[in-house]
Amino acid sequence: MNHLKILRVFAIMEGFSTIALFGFSMPMKYIFDDTTTMRPVGMAHGVLFIGYCIWVILAAVQNKWKGSKTAWALVASLIPFGTFIADYKLFRNK
């Protein structure tokens, strides 16, 4: 099993869940006082965030990454849209 390919899928999905959370659900909650989308979108984002972090560690072990690369990949999960950048800069086979 190639953990890097799965990690790339998690990175993209986690990035899109961030867009859904910050671009749709939070405006719905705070502008229109509609909280119906917060729970499912927030839950999906949380699950994808945790999955991303787990797969970063699995890919780092499998591919023998340096600690700095692993750290940057984990930090990317804390920055909005950082997983898209991490996918482009860190996870693609060049």
Secondary structure, DSSP 8 states (H G I E B T S, - for coil): --HHHHHHHHHHHHHHHHHHIIIIIHHHHHTT---TTHHHHHHHHHHHHHHHHHHHHHHHHHHT--HHHHHHHHHHTTSTTHHHHHIIIIIS--
